[in-house]
C-alpha cells in the first residue's frame, strides 16, 4: 500500500511540475520569440531533472516491494 502511494505521489508531483514548466516556457517564448532556443534548452534540462526524480522514486518503490 505504501509503495503504491509513493509512486502515485511521485508521478503526480512530476506531472504537475512538467505541466507548469512547459506552460511557463510557452509563455516565455510567446513574450520573447528571439530567446526560443535558450528557453527550450533550459526547459529540456528541467524536464530531464524532473523525470530523473520520478525514475528514482520508481526504483525505490521496486526495492521496497521486492526487498522488504
C-alpha positions as CSV (number, residue, x, y, z in Angstrom):
1,X,0.0,0.0,0.0
2,X,2.8,2.4,0.9
3,X,4.7,1.7,-2.3
4,X,1.6,2.5,-4.4
5,X,1.1,5.7,-2.6
6,X,4.8,6.7,-3.0
7,X,4.9,6.1,-6.8
8,X,1.5,7.8,-7.2
9,X,2.6,10.9,-5.4
10,X,5.9,10.9,-7.3
11,X,4.1,10.7,-10.6
12,X,1.5,13.3,-9.6
13,X,4.2,15.7,-8.5
14,X,6.3,15.1,-11.6
15,X,3.3,15.5,-13.9
16,X,2.3,18.8,-12.3
17,X,5.9,20.1,-12.4
18,X,6.3,19.2,-16.0
19,X,3.0,20.8,-16.9
20,X,3.8,24.0,-15.1
21,X,7.3,24.2,-16.5
22,X,6.0,23.6,-20.1
23,X,3.3,26.2,-19.7
24,X,5.7,28.8,-18.4
25,X,8.2,28.0,-21.2
26,X,5.4,28.5,-23.8
27,X,4.5,31.8,-22.2
28,X,8.1,32.9,-22.2
29,X,8.6,32.0,-25.9
30,X,5.4,33.9,-26.7
31,X,6.8,37.0,-25.0
32,X,10.3,36.7,-26.3
33,X,10.4,34.7,-29.5
34,X,14.1,35.6,-30.1
35,X,15.1,33.7,-26.9
36,X,13.4,30.5,-28.0
37,X,16.5,28.3,-28.3
38,X,17.7,29.3,-24.8
39,X,14.3,28.8,-23.3
40,X,13.8,25.4,-25.0
41,X,17.3,24.2,-23.8
42,X,16.5,25.2,-20.2
43,X,13.1,23.6,-20.4
44,X,14.5,20.3,-21.6
45,X,17.2,20.3,-18.9
46,X,14.5,20.9,-16.3
47,X,12.2,18.2,-17.6
48,X,15.1,15.7,-17.5
49,X,15.7,16.5,-13.9
50,X,12.0,16.1,-13.0
51,X,11.9,12.8,-14.9
52,X,15.0,11.6,-13.1
53,X,13.4,12.2,-9.8
54,X,10.4,10.1,-10.9
55,X,12.6,7.3,-12.0
56,X,14.4,7.3,-8.7
57,X,11.1,7.1,-6.9
58,X,10.2,4.1,-9.1
59,X,13.4,2.4,-8.2
60,X,12.9,3.0,-4.5
61,X,9.4,1.5,-4.8
62,X,10.7,-1.5,-6.7
63,X,13.2,-2.0,-3.9
64,X,10.6,-1.7,-1.3
65,X,8.4,-4.3,-3.0
66,X,11.0,-6.9,-3.7
67,X,13.5,-6.4,-0.8
68,X,11.3,-5.6,2.2
